[in-house]
Amino acid sequence: MRAIFRFGKIGRLRFVSHLDLQRYMQRALNRTNLPAAYSLGFNPHPVMSFASALAMGWQSEYEVLDIKLSETMSAKEALKELRSALPEELPVYECRLVDDNHASMMSLVQMSDYRITPDQHFEALKAAAREFLFSENVMAIRKTKSSEREINIRPLCVNLTCDETSFKARLMLTEKDTLKPDLLMNTLMKMAGIEDSEFSIARERLLGYSKAGKLLPLMEL
C-alpha cells in the first residue's frame, strides 16, 4: 500500500531546496506513527518520492508526496499523522491510498498550472503575451546542469491567460518536454523590451492523463 499526500510549500519554507525538503520529510516521518516501509542495505531510508521537484523560492499548493507503507491504515489516519509532524508552511491538504502496483506519481505528471505575478510592467507583459500566443515559433535558451540549447518554447505553453494582476500558465512538464515558468516570463520580458523585473511564481496544480485520456489533477488519477 502507498499513501499519496498533497501538500503545500508556502511562506518562508518556499526557500527550502528540494534536497533539503527530502531530508526534512524523512525526519518528519520519524515523528509520526506512519508505518513507512524502509529500503534495504547499509543506509535504510523511507521509501518515498515526490511527483515533481519545485524550484527554490516558488510557492505551491500542489506538491505530491508518495510514501510506501509496510502496514495498512486509513487515509484519515495517515493524513492526521503527517499533519501533526509538519509546520503551517508545509500544509497537508489531502491523502489517498493506492495499491503498490499503481503507477508512480512522477511518471503520471504531464503538465503543471502556475500563477505568475509580476511586480511591475504588467501591461507591457500582457502585450508580449498576446504576441507570444499568436506566434508559431518562440525561441529561447533552455539551460540544464550539463548543457544549454535553443528550443521553440511556444508548443510547450498549453495555455496562457491573465487577470488583473497575474498570469495563469499551463506548461508542459515531462522528462522530454518541459517549460519552466521563469523561462516563459524571461522570454516575455525580452519580447517586451524589459531588462529587469521581478515576479513571483506559485504552482497551483499538477496534471496527468487518465486511462481514458482525460486530463485531470494528479490526485484524481
N, C-alpha and C positions, 0 to 999 in steps of 0.2 A: 504494500500500500504506500501511496505517496500523498503528502499534503501539499497542496498548491496555495500559496498565500499571495494576495495582492496588498502591497504596502506603498506608502509614500515616502518621499525624501524631501523635506522642506526645511525652512529656516536655516540655522547655522550648519546643520548637517548636510546641506547640499554641497558643501565644500569638502566633504569626505571623499577620498578617491575610491574607485571600485574595489581595489585590492584591500584597502582598509575596511571597507564595508563588508567584504567577505570575512575578514578576521573578526569584525565586530559581531556579525551574525553567529559565527561559531561560538564565541564567548557567551552570547545571549542564550544560545541553546542550552548551555551548561547550567543556566539559572532557571530552566523550565523543567517540567515533568514530561516533555515531549519525548517519546521513545524513538529518538533518531537512530537510524542504522549507521554504523561506522565502517569505514574502509578497513581492509586488512593490511598487514605489513608493519614496518617499524614505527611509522608515524600515523596512527589511526586518526581519522578526522570524520566529521559528519558527512554523509553522502548527500550533498545538496548542490544546486546550481541556480543561476539567475537566467531568466529568459533573454535579457539584453543588458549589456553594461550601459551605465549612464555617465556622461561626461561630468567631471567635477565642476561645480558651480551651477548646474542645471537643476531645477526643481522637477518633481514628478509626483503624480498621484496614481501612477500605474506601473509600478515595478512588480515583477513576479518572481517569487522565490519558490523553488521546488525542493522539498525535503523528503527523502525516503525514510519510512518508518519501519521499525522492527516489530511493532505490535499494532493492533487495531485500536482506534479511538474515534470518537465522533468529531465532526468538523467543528462543532460548537466548542468542544473541549480544547481542540488544537488552537482555535482562534484565541480563546481566553488565555492559554498558556503563553503564546508568543506575545500577545499584547502586554502581558504582565512583565515581560523582560525587556521591553523596548521603550525608549523615551517618546515624548509627544512629537518630536520632529521626525520620527520614523513610525507614523501611524499605520496600523494594520487594519485594512478595510474589510477583507473577506477571506474565507478559506473554503476550499473544496477538496474532496478526497477522490483519488483516481487509482486505478489498478497499476501495478508495476509495468504492464505492457503498454500503457498509454504513451503516445509519442512524447518525446521531450519537449518542454515548452519552448526551448531555444530553437528547435527545428521548425516550430509552427509559426514563428514570427515572420511576417511578410511586409508589414507597414507599421508606421507609427504616426500618431497625431500629436502635433505640437502647437502651443500657443507662444508666439514670439512678440514681445513688446519693446519697440524701440524707445529710447529716451528722447529722441528728437528727430527732425526731418521726416515726420510721418507722411506728409502729403507727397514729398518727393519720392519716397519709397513706394507709396501706393502707385504713382505713375510708372515707376520702374517695374512694379509687379504686373501691371497691365501689359507693358511691353514684353515682359518675360512670358506671360501666358499666351500671347499671340505669336510667339516665336517657335520655330521648329527645332532650332539648334541654339543652345546657350552653352558656350564652352567655359570651363573653369578648371583650375588645378586642384586635383584631389591628392592630398598627402597622406601617406601611411607611414608606419615606423621604418619601413625599408625602402620606400620609393615615393615618387610623385609623378603624376601624369595628367595630361589634359583630357577631360572627358566631356561629353554632352550631358549636362545635368537636367535638361528640360524633361526628358521622358521619366526621370526619377522623381519628379514632383507630380503626384497624382492629383492633388487639389490644392488651391491656394485662394483663400478669401480673407476679408478683413472686416472688422467692426470699427468702432470709433477710435480705438487706441491700439489694437493688436492685430496681428496676422494669425490666421489659422492655416496650418500647413499639414497635409498628409503626404508623407515621404516614404519612399521605398527603404526597407531595412532588411536586406537579406545578405548572405555571405557574398553573393556575386554583385548585387546592385544595391548600393546604399547612398543616400544623400543626407548629410547631416544638416540640421537647421542653421548652424553657424556659417557653413559654406554657402547655403542659399542666401542668407542675409548679406554676407560679404559680397556676393555676386550682385545682388540688388543695389547695394551701396555703390559698387563700381559703375553699374549701369546708370545710376542717378548722379554720378559725379561727386559723391560724398566721400571725403577722405577719412573721416573718423567719426564714429558714432557708437554708442553703447546700446546693448539690447539684452533683455532677459529672456530666458528660454524655460518653458515648462512642458514636460511630457504629460499628455492627457490620456492617451490610450496606446496599447499595443494591439495589433490586429493580425489575424491569420484567416486562412480559408478552411471552412468546414469540409467534410467529405462530400457534401452536396455542392461544393463550390461557392458557398456564400461567405462573404467577408464579415467576420464577427470579431468582437473583442476577445482577447486571448482567454479570459476566464470562462467564456461561454463555449469554448471548443472542447 
